[in-house]
């Protein structure tokens, strides 16, 4: 999610000044003499140590102290299979929702960026990082590996339009209507493909990508409305192959009613004990349920610094043979975290997967914890980093040098589980601590790979064998990356191809454009790549595949340009199975010549595949200083193929799977204008192997339809013939390709 600011009504949205700095567009010229390159960088490795988990024991408590309450459930919810795309009830409900949404927008418009607070310590500088014209970005030679030409051919991929801003606004449980960013998710298995999106809805497809449902609210899946609770976004999903097959859906849940303002008046407002992670587990192999629903309490330990106002942000999930893995970053919303800081670091949970999939009770009839439902927890805020500790050495450094965004791996299929050392699970993270926290950063050249071992011990009654569960890590140093982000989450903005921006025209009509004479429209904004951290890790072929955003210095014959690209790593797990140490199989860069890309995600094929992998992302740009590619691209869905040994993309080619039709023109592009703005995009792409066959499915954000202008554009839900909303025009695509 990683947003920091809640948005208000039209004029306040356009005039609100926020203290953030927008870095120059991604086509910044750079000195051609800069030659730093990382492709052949020597890789060194060091151990981070082996640790006993912070806690092992009953999932009901999560800690040994009195008053701890981690997990509750299950709360059964019914099947959503009746919410099919062809259902007359769904069609009638959609029409009614559209009418209500339009009326609500006209009477009381509320447009919200999903928050993800980064709490700064009192001693920190409040100045955002200034743009550096000589970027420390790694260099790639063009043409060559890491500087890839763009093909407008789909390259054999097949795609359909996924969810969009209109779908989100017509969700009857989304009282805010237009929400940014979309927070893309995707999962596949057992013949189904499911997309997830903010503020909490899913959309089902078959393997041909025919729609099997209308958008279904996660409020419905998790039974939140009946509890007086609400969705808080950051949805994730996966399909697990054990016990006949089960689907997992997760999101932030707030113990506050949608009608009262939802998460924005509950969890996100630091209301005590209101933040949860909802976990819905299908009772069978259909994504449409019925479901067992559990709630993970982010404030389960009353002694955790910052409780009872801790936020579980940016959660990601994975599975092993034995465990369901959950990660989130922990933010004390009212301060008072480790060392008095505003960030407590990554939290890692390994739940007994069998207990979840069988719908076991967390507590027994007498109220005591179920000895057959266990968890292992690693509070990574207690683990030192190579640069310091989360508590810091003073108030100025508290909350900075914390492990963050430690992403669990998702195996391509059940044959990819790693069963060595009594059952293992893996995570990957970056180490650019300053950038994550919004401080000035020169980038980094380190990634960490983490392991759970002994996870089969979670199956022991009363966790009697859980002393055999361990947590460890290893750092690799070598390949540089540089993705600066300031305090309010603005990275090096990627430019877009120039085009119609009707909301920008409304901004100008409100008298907020600047110049002499003032232009009729506020300027077209950029696409925000966020910071240089991982968002997805794929496990397949004995490797871990992960990527992150980085600026890239593209050097041509006589010039060079700074653009947003991706750095990726392929980490071998075979050596870990034999020696306990990971190895780097490959690493490299991907960037689009003269253009920009955002939110890279990777997926490897599993059992039965052809041993190949893809990376997908959003691609856009203005052609750089020379106006290449006929002035660039609107935000488009794109991908490339690669292998564990290829130097970058195979064929050094990026394919456009779904061509964007107009610029991003959402409220985040103009909020704060004529002061600095903070656009929203992403916050993720996703790619996944469906468990069999030779296809990989992928999804990301792009602009589905051309923007209308003039009288065709109105400040209503479903304007421009129902193709966009007044304050948002984001869309998604869902695709597959044989790599």
Order of alpha helices (4+ residues) and beta strands (2+ residues): alpha-beta-beta-beta-beta-alpha-beta-beta-beta-beta-alpha-beta-beta-beta-beta-beta-alpha-alpha-beta-beta-beta-beta-beta-beta-beta-alpha-beta-beta-beta-alpha-beta-beta-alpha-beta-beta-beta-alpha-beta-beta-beta-alpha-beta-beta-beta-beta-alpha-beta
